[in-house]
Amino acid sequence: MHIEVSADNNIGGSEVLTNVIKSLVQQELAHLDEHITRIEVPLSDLNTGTTGCEENHCMLEARLKGHQPTVVKHAALTLEQATKGAASKMKSSLESTLAKLSDRH
């Protein structure tokens, strides 16, 4: 599974951050590796310079072999929390999709 991380200008995409985000996604979705060809992980901070609620956003777009992409989003106080939340949502979504596909066969 290929994981591509990108960050908006408000975050900056350091190599350390990229590696942390890739690791979080890989850990959550490792058992689905054989079904996923690519995952795109755009990160954004919509409220730069402000404090408070969920301003860090993570979107995951996963491509299953032979199927349309699946997209989920999650917002949280930190990028790591946003990524974990999005990865958890993606795991549930892909497991559901794969279960439905196996029921058809």
N, C-alpha and C positions, 0 to 999 in steps of 0.2 A: 504494500500500500504506500503510495506516494503522498506525503503531506506537504502542502505549500502554505506557508504563513505569510500574511501581509499585514501591515499596520498603517493607520492613517498618520498624517503629519503631526497630530497632537500627541502621539505615542512614541513614534520612532521605532524602528525595527532592529534593535540590537541583536547580535548573534546569541547572546545569553538568553534574552527573552524568547527568541525563536526556538531555541533548543528546549526551554522549559515548556513552552506551549506544545511543541511536537511530542514531547515525552508524555504530557498529560493526555493528549488525544490518543497516542499509541497505547498507553496503559488501558484506557477505557475500552478501546475498540480492537484490541489485539486478537481476540477470539473470532473476529469477523474478517480478519485480514484476507482470507482467500476469496471473499466476495467483493471486496472494495478495491477499485482500481486507483482512485485518487480522492483526496480530501483537501478542500480549500478552506483556509481559516482566516478570514478578514477580521481584524481587531479594530475597534474604534473607541474613542473617548469623546462622547457627545457634549460634555459639559466641562471643557477644559478650564482649569483655574477655579472651579467652584468646588465646594465640599458638600457632602450630603449623600443623597440616595444613589441609586444604581446608575452610575455614569459610564462604567466600562462595559462595552458590548462585544460579544463574540458571536459570529455566525459560522456555522459549519455547513459546507455543501459536500456531501459524499456521493460518489458515483459508484453504483453497483454495476457489475458486469452485465451489459445488455439491458439496462434499465435507465429510466430518467433519473436525474439527480434528486436527492433528498436534501432539504434545507431546514435547519433549525436555528433558533437564536436564543441567547440568554444574556441578561444584564445583571451585573453585580457590582459590589464595591471595588473589587480588584479584578485585574485581567485573569489571574489564575482561577478565581471563583467563577468568573463568567465562562471561562473555557471548560472547567469541570462541569458546570451546569449544562452547557451546550453539548458536551460529549455524552453526558448521561441521557439527555433527551435523544441524541442521535442513536445511541445504543438501543434505547427502547423502540424507536421508530424503525430502525433497520431489522431488529429481531422480529418485530411484528410483521414487517414486509416479507422477510424470508420465511417466516412460519406460514403465512398465507400462500406464498409461492409453493412451498413444499406440500401443502394440503391439496393443491391443484394437481399434483403429479402422482 
